Amino acid sequence: MCANIDTQQTRKTGLLGIDIGGTKTAIVLSASPPNVLWREEFETLPALGAEHAVRRILTLARRGVEETGCISAAIGVSCGGPLDRVRGIIQRPPNLPTWDDIPIKDILEQEFGVPCFVENDANAGAVAENRFGAGKGCRHMVFLTMGTGLGAGLILNGQIFHGANAMAGEIGHVRLTDSGPMGYGKTGSVEGWASGGGMAQHAASSVQEALQAGKFTMLAEALPDITARDVGQALLAGDSVAAQIVRRTGWRLGEALAILVDVLNPQRIVIGGLALRFGEALLEPARQRMREEALADTAAVCEIVSAALGERIGDVAALCVAMGLHTNPDAA
């Protein structure tokens, strides 16, 4: 229960979800997930340190309770790893380099007096899509967080699979090629080739090659700081170099999908982030390459789809953590 809140009034009981990312942090309240009753977000600004963001989280969460009268019965935090999900400690994720062993669970429990659960954002996203999105009905499913980086949440036999020390699903660290874009501290990795950050690197080199060959591309205007968003805008405008970049990203993504399909034999792989932005321009070459690389029987039973929750996925993922579904997605 939030400090300094009048509890004598009749209040609705709900859940508090906090989605912490390197770019933005969102705070949501819900009385009936996945519906959101109240939401606010702010720029995380990691350069200012964790204390700045934590203060904003507490202030906004208190405001949400005051404005809605929705008292949180539990809190869920979704955040990129590494983190200690049991003790609820954020352990300096790459996109939060100043968040060094931040005990977010203890901070929130002391402030609000209710249980707080913490989960890796890929696992939380997997649960959200499995329960409320494109993975409904699947007992064997992979969710890919295809954003600035790339990770995976695994649902196997209806359960989140965390692995021996909660590091399962780091497909982004797997090396695809000896050279190539850098991702996860490794050249030619899946994250290097098939993430927003990797696409930006690949785009920069592709545009330079196009210009040297005398080929026009509107992406030249974005040099030297091309982003995946720039590529998306150029693709919509019919830019052929942008189309080539997206096809190559999809092709490399398909190689990673083939690994997942052969090793895990899932029914469905749900992809967020870039898959929502680029749609079939990215997914169709990925499917084609997956079918070329994977065993025919495993590829035949696996659907490759974009996430159904869209931009809501971070909010719903955090609420799923508050619901305890990150421990058992089959729970009521």
HELIX and SHEET records of a PDB file:
HELIX    1   1 PRO A   46  LEU A   48  5                                   3    
HELIX    2   2 ALA A   50  THR A   68  1                                  19    
HELIX    3   3 ILE A  104  PHE A  112  1                                   9    
HELIX    4   4 ASP A  121  PHE A  132  1                                  12    
HELIX    5   5 ILE A  171  HIS A  173  5                                   3    
HELIX    6   6 VAL A  190  TRP A  193  1                                   4    
HELIX    7   7 GLY A  196  GLN A  212  1                                  17    
HELIX    8   8 MET A  218  ALA A  222  5                                   5    
HELIX    9   9 ALA A  228  LEU A  236  1                                   9    
HELIX   10  10 SER A  240  LEU A  264  1                                  25    
HELIX   11  11 LEU A  274  PHE A  278  1                                   5    
HELIX   12  12 GLU A  280  GLU A  293  1                                  14    
HELIX   13  13 ALA A  296  ALA A  300  1                                   5    
HELIX   14  14 GLY A  310  ARG A  312  5                                   3    
HELIX   15  15 ILE A  313  MET A  323  1                                  11    
SHEET    1   A 5 TRP A  38  GLU A  43  0                                        
SHEET    2   A 5 LYS A  24  SER A  30 -1                                        
SHEET    3   A 5 LYS A  12  ILE A  20 -1                                        
SHEET    4   A 5 CYS A  70  CYS A  79  1                                        
SHEET    5   A 5 CYS A 116  ASN A 120  1                                        
SHEET    1   B 3 LEU A  83  ASP A  84  0                                        
SHEET    2   B 3 ILE A  89  GLN A  91 -1                                        
SHEET    3   B 3 ASP A 100  ILE A 102 -1                                        
SHEET    1   C 5 GLN A 159  ILE A 160  0                                        
SHEET    2   C 5 LEU A 150  LEU A 156 -1                                        
SHEET    3   C 5 MET A 141  MET A 146 -1                                        
SHEET    4   C 5 ARG A 268  ILE A 271  1                                        
SHEET    5   C 5 GLU A 303  SER A 306  1                                        
SHEET    1   D 2 MET A 182  GLY A 183  0                                        
SHEET    2   D 2 LYS A 186  THR A 187 -1                                        
END                                                                             
